[in-house]
Amino acid sequence: MEQAFHGKDITFVSLSVDKKADKAKWAAFVKKGSLRSLQLLADKAFESDFIQKFNINAIPRFIIIAPDGRIVSANAARPSDPKLVEMLQELISK
């Protein structure tokens, strides 16, 4: 998905939902996998502010946020779903 939209006005962000004690494992995973998108850690697991505010109770969860901060989809399709590609293409064409 990131390669398909490389150079477009889209930023992919991955948010890991873990405990603070697992931060080193998370960092090693990011480094080993050479993950390129912006990688963030919600280190209070499901008690993290972001997780609570978006009412996330299971992962993975895909959220699309417009550059102006507007929530486009709080429960977007998975990256393997062609509907997500269509939605992103529509957003960047505006």
C-alpha positions in Angstrom: 0.0 0.0 0.0 2.8 2.4 0.9 4.6 1.7 -2.4 1.4 2.2 -4.4 1.0 5.7 -2.9 4.6 6.7 -2.6 5.1 10.3 -3.5 1.5 11.1 -3.0 0.1 13.4 -0.3 -0.4 10.5 2.2 1.4 9.5 5.3 1.1 6.0 6.7 1.3 5.7 10.5 1.5 2.5 12.4 0.5 2.6 16.0 1.5 -0.3 18.2 -0.6 -1.0 21.2 1.7 -2.3 23.9 2.8 -1.9 27.4 5.7 0.4 28.4 7.6 -2.7 29.5 7.6 -4.0 25.9 9.0 -0.9 24.3 12.4 -2.5 23.6 10.8 -5.5 21.9 8.7 -3.1 19.8 11.7 -1.0 18.8 13.7 -4.2 17.9 10.7 -5.4 15.7 10.6 -2.0 13.9 14.3 -2.0 13.3 14.5 -5.7 12.2 11.6 -5.3 9.8 13.0 -2.0 8.4 9.5 -0.6 8.7 9.4 2.7 6.8 6.2 4.4 7.7 5.9 6.5 10.8 6.0 4.1 13.8 4.4 5.1 17.1 3.8 3.3 20.3 0.7 3.6 22.6 2.6 2.4 25.6 -0.3 2.2 28.0 -1.8 -0.6 25.8 -5.6 -0.3 25.7 -5.5 2.4 28.4 -3.7 4.9 26.1 -5.4 8.1 25.4 -5.6 7.6 21.6 -7.0 4.1 22.0 -9.6 5.3 24.5 -10.7 8.3 22.4 -11.1 6.2 19.3 -12.9 3.5 21.2 -10.5 0.9 19.9 -11.1 -2.5 21.6 -9.4 -4.8 19.1 -6.5 -4.6 16.7 -5.7 -4.2 13.9 -7.7 -1.1 13.3 -7.4 1.1 10.3 -8.2 4.8 10.6 -8.0 7.5 7.9 -7.5 11.0 9.1 -7.4 13.9 6.6 -4.6 16.5 6.7 -7.0 18.9 8.4 -7.5 16.4 11.2 -11.0 15.3 10.1 -11.8 11.6 10.6 -12.5 10.2 7.1 -13.1 6.7 8.4 -12.8 5.5 12.0 -12.9 1.9 10.8 -11.5 1.7 7.3 -11.1 -1.3 5.2 -7.9 -3.4 5.5 -5.0 -2.6 3.1 -5.7 -5.8 1.2 -9.3 -4.6 0.4 -9.6 -2.8 -2.9 -12.1 -0.5 -1.3 -9.3 1.1 0.7 -7.3 1.9 -2.5 -10.4 3.5 -4.0 -11.0 5.6 -1.0 -7.4 6.8 -0.9 -7.3 7.6 -4.6 -10.5 9.6 -4.2 -9.1 11.5 -1.3 -5.8 12.5 -3.1 -7.7 13.5 -6.2 -9.6 16.2 -4.4 
